[in-house]
Amino acid sequence: MTASEPRAMARGMLIGLIGFLTLVDLFAAQAILPTLAKMYAVAPSAMGVAVNASTIGMAAAGLVVALVSHRLPRRGGIWVSLALLAIPTALLAHAPDLATFTALRIVQGVFMSAAFTLTMAYLSEQNTGAATAGALAAYITGNVASNLAGRLVSSSVAAVAGVAVNFYVFAALNLAGAALVFLTLTGAPAMGVAMGEMRRSALARIAAHFGNRCLVASFGIGFCVLFAFLGTFTYVNFVLAAPPLSLKPMALGLVYFVFLPSMVTTPLAGAVASRFGPRPTFFASLGLAVAGLPLLLAGAIVPVIAGLTMVGVGTFFAQATATGFVGRAARTDRAAASGIYLASYYLGGLAGAAVLGQVYDRLGWPAAVAVVGISLIAAAGLAALLRPATAGAPSARMAIQAA
């Protein structure tokens, strides 16, 4: 091991922890969906849309950050967003009705999106081209960990101490994330837009990204991937809680150990995509997710767990590959490119929650799984349009202080 390797490992762990604390709220409430549906006395599709309404805020804020990214300080924008996130999180403990709950989830999404987009821009701007994919993969790995730990915390705290205490715990995690960014990241100004680009309107700069066919394809891949992921992991909760599986809330949370393998595989996405190219990497990861779908229809817990594991590994690997590809393929204004990708990604999640909720309510789980498969196949079709990204981020050392 060289002298630089321990520092690189520590840096990767720090990036991953920031990623974990940024999105820990995003999907945690999915673990208590049946409980929330009973609490508000609504149908599964209505509660599924409410819980996933954070994706509306994620998408909207992604576009706003894309419009003004060249004016936003990176470090300050990240930690302030995470600190403000604690407010709607705490207020969820007292949401009197479904409309209020939904509105607070949207506000959560706004602050999570701002922190997420600015962090991706920060990592792209403060690394060399070769290091960018690795840094972003570490960040996405933290997001994967938040999917597991967030659901485990939510299910266990809600079962033991109640739903209100659950949201207070997550508000504390939001503040911890803000403190970590404030203490460990160095200041970094907006670097993604050259002086010539500054003179162009925000809409013109965003339109330029849509002239890049590979970027447009990656935006579509993000849409399809979260459509499939969110649709699967939202409504499978109701399948797991109903006969013949009939899992209790605590056991339902333990199911999300299916994300554990993804924490091991996702950091490899950058290296795999660099060696084999983005298209083969997408084909392999999406193919794995599709292969897991038939197992979700089994009436026994073991094959369902295996299928969820395959879907999780495949979709997270595809997400990490797409995120790294966007960061390297965007030649200018990387924060704007990241914002557009994030908006596309989370609009896909919103569509997945809404469309698959209706399919699940009206036609049942097998039909919903079939729609998930169509989405994954569409993502593979878009991946066929990609070419290796040759544009790397500006050469600069990683701007993270030693702890």
C-alpha positions in Angstrom: 0.0 0.0 0.0 1.4 3.4 -1.0 1.4 6.4 1.3 -1.4 8.0 -0.7 -3.7 5.0 -0.5 -4.8 5.5 3.1 -5.7 9.1 2.3 -7.6 8.0 -0.7 -9.6 5.5 1.3 -10.3 8.1 4.0 -11.4 10.5 1.3 -13.7 8.0 -0.3 -15.2 7.1 3.1 -15.8 10.8 3.8 -17.5 11.3 0.4 -19.6 8.3 1.0 -20.7 9.5 4.5 -21.7 12.8 3.0 -23.7 11.0 0.4 -25.3 8.9 3.1 -26.4 11.9 5.2 -27.6 13.8 2.1 -30.3 11.3 1.0 -31.0 9.3 4.2 -34.5 10.8 4.3 -35.4 10.1 0.7 -36.6 6.5 0.8 -36.6 5.8 4.5 -40.4 6.2 4.9 -41.0 3.5 2.4 -40.2 1.0 5.1 -43.3 2.2 7.1 -45.6 2.6 4.1 -48.3 0.2 5.4 -48.2 1.9 8.8 -48.6 5.3 7.2 -51.4 4.2 4.9 -53.3 2.9 8.0 -52.5 6.1 9.9 -53.9 8.4 7.2 -56.6 5.9 6.1 -55.7 6.0 2.4 -55.1 3.5 -0.4 -51.6 2.1 -1.1 -51.2 4.2 -4.3 -52.2 7.5 -2.5 -49.7 6.8 0.3 -47.0 5.7 -2.2 -47.3 9.0 -4.1 -47.2 11.0 -0.9 -44.1 9.3 0.5 -42.4 9.7 -2.9 -43.5 13.3 -3.4 -40.0 14.2 -2.4 -39.1 13.4 -6.0 -41.2 16.4 -7.1 -39.0 18.7 -5.0 -35.8 16.8 -6.1 -36.7 17.3 -9.8 -37.8 20.9 -9.5 -34.8 22.0 -7.4 -32.5 20.1 -9.8 -33.7 22.3 -12.6 -33.4 25.5 -10.5 -29.9 24.7 -9.5 -29.1 24.0 -13.1 -30.3 27.5 -14.0 -28.3 29.3 -11.3 -25.5 26.8 -10.7 -22.7 29.2 -11.9 -23.6 31.6 -9.1 -23.9 29.1 -6.2 -21.0 28.5 -3.8 -20.4 24.8 -3.5 -19.6 24.2 0.2 -21.9 26.8 1.6 -24.8 25.7 -0.6 -24.4 22.1 0.5 -24.3 22.6 4.2 -27.0 25.2 4.3 -29.3 23.0 2.3 -28.7 20.1 4.7 -29.3 22.3 7.7 -32.6 23.6 6.3 -33.7 20.0 5.4 -34.0 19.4 9.2 -37.0 21.7 9.4 -39.5 19.9 7.1 -38.2 16.6 8.4 -39.1 17.5 12.0 -42.5 18.9 11.0 -43.4 15.6 9.4 -43.8 14.3 12.9 -46.9 16.5 13.3 -48.4 16.4 9.7 -52.2 16.4 10.4 -53.3 15.1 7.0 -52.0 13.6 3.8 -51.9 16.9 2.0 -49.6 18.4 4.6 -47.5 15.3 4.7 -47.1 15.4 0.9 -46.2 19.1 0.9 -43.5 18.6 3.5 -42.0 15.7 1.5 -41.8 18.0 -1.5 -39.9 20.6 0.6 -37.6 17.9 1.8 -36.9 17.0 -1.8 -36.0 20.6 -2.7 -33.2 20.8 0.0 -31.9 17.2 -0.7 -31.7 18.0 -4.4 -29.8 21.2 -3.9 -27.2 19.5 -1.7 -27.0 16.5 -4.0 -26.6 18.5 -7.2 -24.0 20.9 -5.7 -22.0 18.0 -4.3 -21.9 16.2 -7.6 -20.7 19.5 -9.2 -18.1 19.9 -6.4 -16.7 16.4 -6.9 -16.5 16.8 -10.7 -14.8 20.2 -10.5 -12.3 19.3 -7.8 -11.0 16.0 -9.3 -9.1 15.0 -12.4 -11.1 13.3 -15.1 -9.9 9.8 -14.0 -10.7 10.5 -10.4 -14.1 12.0 -11.0 -15.9 8.7 -11.7 -14.4 7.2 -8.5 -15.4 10.1 -6.4 -18.9 10.1 -7.7 -19.1 6.3 -7.3 -18.1 6.7 -3.6 -20.8 9.4 -3.2 -23.4 7.1 -4.9 -22.3 4.3 -2.6 -23.2 6.5 0.4 -26.6 7.0 -1.2 -26.9 3.2 -1.5 -26.1 2.9 2.2 -28.7 5.5 3.0 -31.3 3.3 1.3 -30.4 0.4 3.6 -29.8 2.2 6.9 -32.5 4.7 6.4 -35.2 2.0 6.0 -33.8 0.0 8.9 -33.8 3.1 11.2 -37.2 4.1 10.1 -38.8 0.7 10.6 -37.1 0.0 13.9 -37.6 3.5 15.5 -41.2 3.7 14.3 -42.0 0.2 15.7 -40.4 0.9 19.1 -41.0 4.7 19.6 -43.6 5.7 17.1 -43.7 7.6 13.8 -43.2 11.0 15.3 -39.9 10.1 17.1 -38.8 8.5 13.8 -38.9 11.8 12.0 -37.1 13.6 14.9 -34.2 11.1 14.5 -33.9 11.9 10.8 -33.9 15.6 11.5 -30.9 15.0 13.8 -29.2 13.2 10.9 -29.8 16.1 8.6 -28.1 18.5 11.0 -25.2 16.0 11.4 -24.7 16.1 7.6 -24.6 19.9 7.6 -22.0 19.9 10.3 -19.9 17.3 8.5 -19.8 19.3 5.3 -19.1 22.5 7.1 -16.1 21.0 8.9 -14.5 18.9 6.2 -15.0 20.4 2.8 -12.9 23.3 1.7 -14.5 26.3 0.0 -15.0 26.0 -3.7 -16.4 28.6 -6.0 -18.6 27.8 -9.0 -16.1 26.6 -11.6 -18.2 25.0 -14.2 -18.9 28.0 -16.5 -16.2 29.9 -18.4 -16.4 33.7 -18.9 -17.8 33.3 -22.3 -20.5 30.9 -21.0 -21.4 33.4 -18.3 -22.6 35.9 -20.9 -25.1 33.3 -22.2 -28.6 33.0 -20.7 -29.2 30.2 -18.3 -31.7 28.6 -20.7 -29.1 28.8 -23.6 -26.5 27.0 -21.4 -29.0 24.3 -20.5 -30.1 24.0 -24.1 -26.5 23.4 -25.1 -26.5 20.2 -22.9 -29.5 18.9 -24.9 -27.4 19.2 -28.0 -25.2 16.5 -26.7 -26.8 13.2 -27.7 -24.9 11.2 -25.2 -26.0 13.5 -22.3 -29.6 13.3 -23.5 -29.5 9.5 -23.5 -28.0 9.5 -20.0 -30.8 11.8 -18.8 -33.3 9.2 -20.3 -31.5 6.3 -18.6 -31.7 8.1 -15.3 -35.5 8.5 -15.8 -36.0 4.9 -16.6 -33.8 3.6 -13.8 -35.5 5.4 -11.0 -38.9 4.7 -12.5 -38.1 1.0 -12.2 -36.4 1.2 -8.8 -38.9 3.4 -7.0 -41.9 1.5 -8.5 -40.4 -1.8 -7.3 -39.3 -0.8 -3.8 -42.4 1.2 -3.1 -45.2 -1.3 -3.8 -43.2 -4.5 -2.9 -43.8 -3.3 0.7 -47.5 -4.0 0.3 -46.8 -7.4 -1.2 -44.5 -8.3 1.6 -47.0 -7.2 4.3 -49.9 -9.0 2.7 -50.6 -12.8 2.7 -48.9 -15.2 2.0 -45.8 -13.4 3.2 -47.4 -11.3 5.9 -44.3 -9.7 7.3 -44.5 -7.5 10.4 -43.2 -3.9 10.3 -39.8 -4.8 12.0 -39.3 -7.8 9.6 -40.2 -5.5 6.7 -37.3 -3.3 7.6 -34.9 -6.2 7.7 -35.8 -7.1 4.1 -33.8 -4.1 3.1 -30.6 -5.8 3.8 -31.0 -6.6 0.1 -29.1 -3.3 -0.4 -26.0 -4.7 1.3 -24.5 -6.3 -1.8 -25.0 -3.0 -3.7 -22.8 -1.2 -1.2 -20.0 -3.6 -2.3 -20.7 -3.5 -6.0 -21.5 0.2 -6.6 -18.0 1.6 -5.9 -16.8 -0.6 -8.7 -19.0 1.2 -11.3 -16.4 3.9 -12.2 -13.6 1.4 -12.7 -15.8 -1.0 -14.7 -17.2 1.7 -16.9 -13.7 3.1 -17.5 -12.3 -0.3 -18.5 -15.2 -1.7 -20.6 -17.1 1.4 -21.6 -20.5 2.8 -20.6 -22.6 0.7 -22.9 -21.5 -2.8 -21.9 -21.6 -1.6 -18.2 -25.2 -0.5 -18.7 -26.2 -3.6 -20.5 -24.8 -5.9 -17.8 -26.3 -4.0 -14.9 -29.7 -3.5 -16.5 -29.7 -7.1 -17.6 -29.1 -8.3 -14.0 -32.1 -6.2 -12.8 -34.4 -7.6 -15.5 -33.3 -11.1 -14.6 -34.4 -10.5 -11.0 -38.0 -9.4 -11.9 -39.6 -12.9 -12.3 -38.4 -13.8 -8.8 -40.5 -11.0 -7.4 -43.6 -12.9 -8.3 -42.8 -15.9 -6.2 -45.0 -16.6 -3.1 -42.0 -17.4 -0.9 -39.7 -14.9 0.8 -36.3 -16.4 -0.3 -36.8 -15.9 -4.1 -38.4 -12.5 -3.5 -35.3 -11.5 -1.5 -33.1 -12.8 -4.3 -35.0 -10.8 -6.9 -34.9 -7.6 -4.9 -31.2 -8.0 -4.4 -30.7 -8.4 -8.2 -32.8 -5.4 -8.9 -31.0 -3.3 -6.3 -27.5 -4.2 -7.5 -28.4 -3.7 -11.1 -30.2 -0.4 -10.8 -27.6 1.1 -8.4 -24.8 0.1 -10.6 -26.6 1.7 -13.6 -27.2 4.9 -11.6 -23.6 5.2 -10.5 -22.5 4.6 -14.1 -24.8 7.3 -15.4 -23.8 9.8 -12.8 -20.1 9.4 -13.6 -20.8 9.6 -17.3 -22.7 12.9 -16.9 -19.9 14.4 -14.8 -17.3 13.5 -17.5 -19.3 14.0 -20.7 -20.4 17.6 -19.8 -17.7 19.8 -21.3 -19.0 23.0 -19.5 -21.3 24.0 -16.7 -21.2 20.6 -15.0 -23.5 21.7 -12.2 -26.2 22.4 -14.8 -25.7 19.0 -16.4 -25.9 17.4 -13.0 -29.1 19.3 -12.3 -30.7 18.3 -15.5 -29.8 14.7 -14.9 -31.1 14.9 -11.3 -34.4 16.4 -12.5 -34.8 13.6 -15.2 -33.8 11.0 -12.6 -36.3 12.0 -10.0 -39.1 12.8 -12.5 -38.7 9.1 -13.4 -39.1 8.2 -9.8 -42.3 10.3 -9.5 -43.6 8.7 -12.7 -42.8 5.3 -11.3 -44.6 5.9 -8.0 -47.7 7.4 -9.8 -48.0 5.0 -12.8 -47.1 1.8 -11.0 -49.4 2.7 -8.1 -52.3 2.8 -10.4 -51.2 -0.4 -12.2 -50.8 -2.1 -8.8 -54.2 -1.0 -7.5 -56.1 -1.9 -10.7 -54.2 -4.8 -12.2 -52.1 -6.2 -9.4 -48.4 -6.9 -8.7 -47.6 -9.0 -11.8 -48.7 -6.2 -14.1 -46.6 -3.7 -12.1 -43.5 -5.9 -12.4 -44.1 -6.2 -16.2 -44.1 -2.4 -16.5 -40.9 -2.2 -14.5 -39.3 -4.6 -17.0 -40.4 -2.4 -19.9 -38.7 0.6 -18.2 -35.4 -1.3 -17.8 -35.5 -2.5 -21.4 -36.0 1.1 -22.5 -33.0 2.2 -20.5 -30.9 -0.4 -22.2 -32.1 0.9 -25.6 -30.9 4.4 -24.6 -27.6 3.0 -23.5 -27.0 1.7 -27.0 -26.8 5.4 -28.1 -23.8 6.1 -25.8 -20.2 6.6 -26.7 -17.3 6.7 -24.2 -16.9 10.1 -22.5 -13.7 11.7 -23.3 -14.1 15.0 -21.6 -12.7 14.9 -18.1 -13.1 17.4 -15.2 -10.4 20.1 -14.8 -7.2 18.9 -13.2 -7.3 19.8 -9.6 -6.5 18.1 -6.3 -9.4 16.8 -4.2 -10.4 19.5 -1.8 -11.2 17.6 1.3 -9.3 18.3 4.5 -7.7 15.6 6.5 -9.9 14.7 9.5 
